[in-house]
Amino acid sequence: MDSEQLKRSSQRWMSAALAAFVEGPESYDFAVHHAGIATEHLLKAYLAGIHPALIVDGRHFDSLLHATGLGSHAAPLTKVKTIGLAEAHERVLKLLPKKIPIDKKALEPLADARNGVAHSAIHDATQAEAVFTICLRLVDPVLEELKIDPNGYWGPYLVLHHKLVDEQVRQERVTAEALLVKARAMFEQRFEHMSSKERDVVLASITSQPLLTMSREAPKKCPACGSQGWVAGEVNLYADSSGLNEVYLVPYGFHCAACDLEVGSKLLIHFGDLNEDVLLDDDPYDHIDDEQLIDEDIIRGR
């Protein structure tokens, strides 16, 4: 549960992952598996640097004892249960919501690839480059937060890192532009024959409410047609040293009923302010259960 040890471990696993990646498709299973472990260890290094309790399974009391310096009352340290990649990512995302470009949905291919190789020797070699790029884009802001020199972390693979990220961004921008062109054509097809007054009435009707989803949504201007669209996302709490502060919606998707523009989490960053968090009027304590409050008190030493 030592942050420095986790940093070193992450770098070793990442070097092994990149070495496997450059070997080609026959080694892609090792590449995605090792990259997943490297990412998990780096996320845990950030969390453990704040407090070791943030990387243990809160349901396992012996693990909490070790994390809080009371390991003499617990089973051996080798029995400690820690969280996995997905939960480590979720916790870091809550602590660094404005800095992590990979949300829960965008993480799934990396987590699935790592788990598929680890548990059943299954992986999709055609998706290895995309999976690897998710890993790189997630790791970069954590390295910055931990003040780890990227030249040392990526080593001889730094140029490869840059090329993979740049190519992914280029492909995403092309896809984003194609979505805008299609949506604008759809809007024109639907509304060009109407008068301004008729169009305003119809748009007010079809854009006034979000789609029926299980997520929280907030209104946002559509970048394609200018109508009111809706961003869907997860509610997150931003806190400072004084405690809970404000409630935000962290977007992971957008839909406009007027032109049918549909944007997933991976592409939001290429659509102006659609990727920006939305301040909500909610009371922060409406989004916290009793267990979370107890955990917060433990971490703050109350």
C-alpha positions, 0 to 999 in steps of 0.5 A: 500500500506504499505509493512509491512502490506502486509508482515503480511497479506501474512503470515496470509493467508499462515498460513490459506492456510497450515491449510486448506491443511493439512485437506485434499481434502475437504479443498483444495479449501481453500488451493489454494485460500488462498495460491494464496492471500498470494503469491500475497501479498508477491510479492506486499510487495516487490514491495511496499517496492521499491515504492508504485507506483509499485503495483497500476494500472498505468491506474488509476490516483487516484491510482497513486496519492495515491501511490505518496503521493498526495492522498489528490487530489484523491478519498478515499484510499479504491478506489485504484486499484492495480495489480493482482497476475500475474502482480505482479509476472511479475514485480517482475520477471523483478526486480529479474530475476535471483532469481525467479524460477517460470516464467510466464508459470509456474505460470499459474496453481497457478493463475488459481486455485486461480481465479477458486475458487474465481470466480466460485468455480472450482478447480482440487483437484488432482492438489492441491499439485502441485499448492501448491508447485509452491506457496512455490517455488515462495515465498521462494526467495521473503522471502529471498529478504525481509529478512523475517525469514522463520521459522517465516513465515512458523511457524509450517508448515516449515517441511511440506514446506520442504517435499513438495518442496523436493518431487517436486524436486525429481519428476522433476529430475526423469522426466528430466532423462527420457527425456534425455534417450529418446532423446539420444535413438532417436539421436542414432536411427536417426544417428548411421548408418551415417558416421561422415561427413554425420552426420555433414552435416545433423545436420548443416542443421536441427539445424541451425535455431530455430523452427518457434515460436512467442518467441525470441530464442537463440542457446544452446548446447543440453544436450542430444546429444551435437547438437545445440538446441534453448532456447526460452524465454522472453526478459528482461532488467537489469538496475542499478542505472545509468539506462538501461544496458544490454538485456537478454533472460530469457529462458522458454523452449528448443528444439533440432531438432536433438534428439527431446529433449523438455524441459518446463520451470519447468524442465529447472533448471535440465538441466545444463545451459539451465536455465541461461539467455542469453546476447543479443546484442540488444539495451535496448531502442528498448524494451521500449515504451514511456509509460514505459519510462514515468513510469521509470521517475516518479519512479526515480523522474525525 
